Amino acid sequence: MNNEVIITAALTGAGDTVGKSEHVPVTPEQIATSAVDAANAGAAVVHIHVRNVETGQGSREVSLYREVVERIKDTGVDVVINLTAGMGGDLVIDQEDPLKPVDGTDLVNGLDRLPHVEELLPDICTMDCGSLNFGEGSQLYISTPDMLRAGAKRIQELGVKPEMEIFDTGQLWFATKLIEEGLIDAPPLFQLCMGIPYGAPADPGVLQAMVNMLPEGANWASFAIGRNQMPWVAQSALLGGQVRVGLEDNLYLSKGVKATNAQLVERAVTLLESMGSRIATPDQARAKLGLRKR
C-alpha cells in the first residue's frame, strides 16, 4: 500500500463535457482558478488541457496554455504543472473514403504536439503511448512508434518529465521499450488509464496485471473514468500507486450531484486518509517523481 499518495487533478480534458456540467472550466481564467482550488484541496499535481473559449472544444493553442500557467503562477500557490501533449492525435475516418479525414480530425506529427511544452517547460507533460480505437464510431487516436520516439527524444532534451499514459497492455510493452532505448530518464512515470473504450477495462485484475508489467523503480498512478473514479483511488493506493481525479474523467460527486474539481480532490483526500495514507505535498511529489528543479 502507498502510505504517501500524490493526487493529480485532471481539470478539464478535451472531451465533449462542457454542455454536461457547468463546473467544467473552459476559459484560461476558469482553468487556472480550478487548478488553484484543487491544489488548495490537496492536489500536488494539476493536469491541464485548454479549450477554445468560443466553442468549448479542446485546443492546441499555445497562448491559451501560456495564460493558464501564468495565472496559476501569479497566485503564488505551489503545485506541480502537468500539461497534456496528447492533442493532435485525432483521426476520424470517412466510411465511404477511408483515406479522406472528416470533421473532428486533428492529426499532426509527434513534434508538432509539443510547441507549448517547448515554450513553457512544465514540470511534466503527457505522452499517449499508442494508438487506440477511441469509443464507438470511426474515431481513432493515433500515436505511432515513430511519433513517440521523436516526441520522447525532444521531451528528454527539454528536461521535462514525460508521464507515459497507458491505455492498454501493448502500450505498456512499448513504453518499456522507450526506457530500454534510453529515451526516458529514470525514474520513469506511468499513468495507467482504465475504462476508456476500447482500452484496458476498469477491472482490478487488469490493473494488477499492468502493475506487474511495470519496470523496477517506476513511479505510477492510475485512474478510472465515471463512477469508478473513487473506487480506483482506493485500488491504486492499495497496489502502491498514486491517484488521479477530476472533471476530465468524471463529472459527479455522487449520483445526480455534479462535482467541482476541488470537491473531487477533497473526496479523494478523505478516502485516502481514512485508509491511513498521508497526502503528498508538491515538494514531496517533486522528490518522489524525480522532477528537475527549474
SULLINFEN-V29392 format. One record per residue. N is the residue number from 1. SS is DSSP state (alpha for helix, beta for strand, coil for the rest). PHI is phi in whole degrees, -180 to 180 (* if undefined). OMEGA is omega in whole degrees, 0 to 359 (NA if undefined). Layout:
BEGIN
N | SS | PHI | OMEGA
N | SS | PHI | OMEGA
END
This chain:
BEGIN
1 | coil | * | 178
2 | coil | -87 | 183
3 | coil | -95 | 176
4 | beta | -139 | 194
5 | beta | -103 | 173
6 | coil | -87 | 175
7 | beta | -102 | 170
8 | beta | -103 | 173
9 | beta | -106 | 177
10 | beta | -92 | 202
11 | coil | -78 | 189
12 | coil | -145 | 180
13 | coil | 64 | 180
14 | coil | -128 | 183
15 | coil | -73 | 183
16 | coil | -84 | 186
17 | coil | -116 | 186
18 | alpha | -60 | 180
19 | alpha | -78 | 183
20 | alpha | -96 | 179
21 | coil | -153 | 178
22 | coil | -72 | 182
23 | coil | -90 | 180
24 | coil | -70 | 182
25 | coil | -74 | 184
26 | coil | -121 | 184
27 | coil | -76 | 176
28 | alpha | -55 | 179
29 | alpha | -63 | 180
30 | alpha | -65 | 181
31 | alpha | -65 | 180
32 | alpha | -64 | 178
33 | alpha | -61 | 178
34 | alpha | -64 | 177
35 | alpha | -63 | 181
36 | alpha | -66 | 178
37 | alpha | -62 | 179
38 | alpha | -66 | 178
39 | alpha | -63 | 179
40 | alpha | -65 | 179
41 | alpha | -81 | 177
42 | coil | 133 | 178
43 | coil | -74 | 175
44 | coil | -85 | 184
45 | beta | -130 | 171
46 | beta | -119 | 180
47 | beta | -100 | 195
48 | beta | -121 | 159
49 | coil | -105 | 170
50 | beta | -125 | 183
51 | beta | -130 | 171
52 | coil | -60 | 186
53 | coil | -64 | 183
54 | coil | -81 | 187
55 | coil | -101 | 185
56 | coil | 80 | 181
57 | coil | -80 | 178
58 | beta | -59 | 186
59 | beta | -138 | 172
60 | coil | -111 | 185
61 | coil | -68 | 185
62 | alpha | -62 | 183
63 | alpha | -61 | 179
64 | alpha | -69 | 176
65 | alpha | -61 | 181
66 | alpha | -58 | 182
67 | alpha | -65 | 179
68 | alpha | -60 | 183
69 | alpha | -64 | 180
70 | alpha | -63 | 180
71 | alpha | -64 | 178
72 | alpha | -63 | 183
73 | alpha | -66 | 181
74 | alpha | -64 | 179
75 | alpha | -75 | 183
76 | coil | 81 | 178
77 | coil | -75 | 182
78 | coil | -84 | 177
79 | coil | -158 | 177
80 | beta | -78 | 183
81 | beta | -95 | 179
82 | beta | -124 | 180
83 | beta | -99 | 173
84 | coil | -63 | 167
85 | coil | -125 | 182
86 | coil | -93 | 180
87 | coil | -70 | 182
88 | coil | 103 | 180
89 | beta | -115 | 187
90 | beta | -89 | 177
91 | beta | -130 | 176
92 | beta | -111 | 188
93 | beta | -95 | 171
94 | coil | -83 | 184
95 | coil | -63 | 179
96 | coil | -78 | 181
97 | coil | -138 | 187
98 | coil | -59 | 179
99 | coil | -86 | 181
100 | coil | -104 | 178
101 | beta | -69 | 183
102 | coil | -120 | 182
103 | coil | -52 | 183
104 | coil | 105 | 178
105 | coil | -76 | 173
106 | beta | -144 | 189
107 | beta | -124 | 177
108 | coil | -132 | 182
109 | coil | -76 | 186
110 | coil | -61 | 182
111 | alpha | -72 | 180
112 | alpha | -75 | 174
113 | alpha | -92 | 190
114 | coil | -118 | 184
115 | alpha | -56 | 180
116 | alpha | -70 | 177
117 | alpha | -70 | 179
118 | alpha | -62 | 182
119 | alpha | -77 | 191
120 | alpha | -95 | 179
121 | coil | 46 | 179
122 | coil | -67 | 175
123 | coil | -63 | 185
124 | beta | -137 | 165
125 | beta | -135 | 184
126 | beta | -89 | 170
127 | beta | -131 | 176
128 | beta | -81 | 198
129 | coil | -88 | 173
130 | coil | 164 | 179
131 | coil | -87 | 189
132 | beta | -157 | 165
133 | beta | -70 | 191
134 | coil | -95 | 179
135 | coil | 74 | 182
136 | coil | -77 | 177
137 | coil | 81 | 188
138 | coil | -129 | 178
139 | beta | -96 | 176
140 | beta | -123 | 167
141 | beta | -101 | 186
142 | coil | -110 | 174
143 | coil | -152 | 188
144 | coil | -83 | 176
145 | alpha | -55 | 179
146 | alpha | -64 | 177
147 | alpha | -60 | 184
148 | alpha | -69 | 178
149 | alpha | -65 | 179
150 | alpha | -64 | 180
151 | alpha | -65 | 181
152 | alpha | -62 | 179
153 | alpha | -63 | 181
154 | alpha | -69 | 178
155 | alpha | -62 | 177
156 | alpha | -62 | 178
157 | alpha | -61 | 181
158 | alpha | -78 | 181
159 | coil | 77 | 178
160 | coil | -97 | 179
161 | beta | -81 | 175
162 | beta | -81 | 170
163 | beta | -96 | 185
164 | beta | -81 | 181
165 | beta | -84 | 189
166 | beta | -117 | 182
167 | coil | -106 | 177
168 | coil | -167 | 187
169 | alpha | -67 | 178
170 | alpha | -64 | 177
171 | alpha | -68 | 176
172 | alpha | -66 | 176
173 | alpha | -58 | 181
174 | alpha | -67 | 179
175 | alpha | -59 | 177
176 | alpha | -67 | 174
177 | alpha | -64 | 178
178 | alpha | -59 | 178
179 | alpha | -65 | 180
180 | alpha | -61 | 181
181 | coil | -83 | 176
182 | coil | 80 | 182
183 | coil | -91 | 179
184 | coil | -125 | 180
185 | coil | -78 | 177
186 | coil | -76 | 352
187 | coil | -82 | 180
188 | coil | -70 | 181
189 | beta | -125 | 181
190 | beta | -115 | 169
191 | beta | -120 | 182
192 | beta | -92 | 191
193 | beta | -103 | 191
194 | beta | -118 | 172
195 | coil | 89 | 179
196 | coil | -85 | 178
197 | coil | -65 | 355
198 | coil | -116 | 174
199 | coil | -108 | 181
200 | coil | -69 | 179
201 | coil | -70 | 177
202 | coil | -79 | 183
203 | coil | -127 | 182
204 | alpha | -56 | 179
205 | alpha | -66 | 177
206 | alpha | -67 | 177
207 | alpha | -60 | 179
208 | alpha | -60 | 179
209 | alpha | -63 | 180
210 | alpha | -69 | 176
211 | alpha | -62 | 179
212 | alpha | -65 | 180
213 | alpha | -85 | 184
214 | coil | -68 | 177
215 | coil | -69 | 180
216 | coil | -59 | 177
217 | coil | 86 | 181
218 | coil | -75 | 166
219 | beta | -92 | 180
220 | beta | -151 | 172
221 | beta | -134 | 176
222 | beta | -150 | 173
223 | beta | -145 | 170
224 | beta | -132 | 188
225 | coil | -91 | 175
226 | alpha | 64 | 186
227 | alpha | -67 | 177
228 | alpha | -84 | 186
229 | alpha | -59 | 183
230 | alpha | -72 | 173
231 | alpha | -55 | 182
232 | alpha | -75 | 171
233 | alpha | -58 | 179
234 | alpha | -66 | 181
235 | alpha | -56 | 184
236 | alpha | -66 | 181
237 | alpha | -63 | 180
238 | alpha | -63 | 180
239 | coil | -90 | 175
240 | coil | 99 | 185
241 | coil | -101 | 173
242 | beta | -91 | 187
243 | beta | -132 | 176
244 | beta | -138 | 173
245 | beta | -134 | 176
246 | coil | 136 | 186
247 | coil | -72 | 172
248 | coil | -61 | 189
249 | coil | -110 | 187
250 | coil | -163 | 184
251 | coil | -100 | 192
252 | beta | -120 | 172
253 | beta | -84 | 173
254 | beta | -155 | 185
255 | coil | -57 | 178
256 | coil | 81 | 182
257 | beta | -111 | 182
258 | beta | -76 | 188
259 | coil | -105 | 162
260 | coil | -102 | 177
261 | alpha | -61 | 181
262 | alpha | -62 | 179
263 | alpha | -65 | 178
264 | alpha | -67 | 176
265 | alpha | -64 | 179
266 | alpha | -58 | 179
267 | alpha | -65 | 178
268 | alpha | -65 | 178
269 | alpha | -60 | 180
270 | alpha | -59 | 181
271 | alpha | -64 | 183
272 | alpha | -67 | 179
273 | alpha | -67 | 176
274 | alpha | -66 | 177
275 | coil | -84 | 180
276 | coil | 98 | 180
277 | coil | -90 | 171
278 | beta | -96 | 180
279 | beta | -98 | 183
280 | coil | -70 | 173
281 | coil | -82 | 176
282 | alpha | -57 | 179
283 | alpha | -67 | 176
284 | alpha | -65 | 176
285 | alpha | -64 | 180
286 | alpha | -60 | 180
287 | alpha | -66 | 183
288 | alpha | -66 | 185
289 | alpha | -86 | 179
290 | coil | 70 | 181
291 | coil | -79 | 180
292 | coil | -77 | 175
293 | coil | -73 | 181
294 | coil | -117 | NA
END
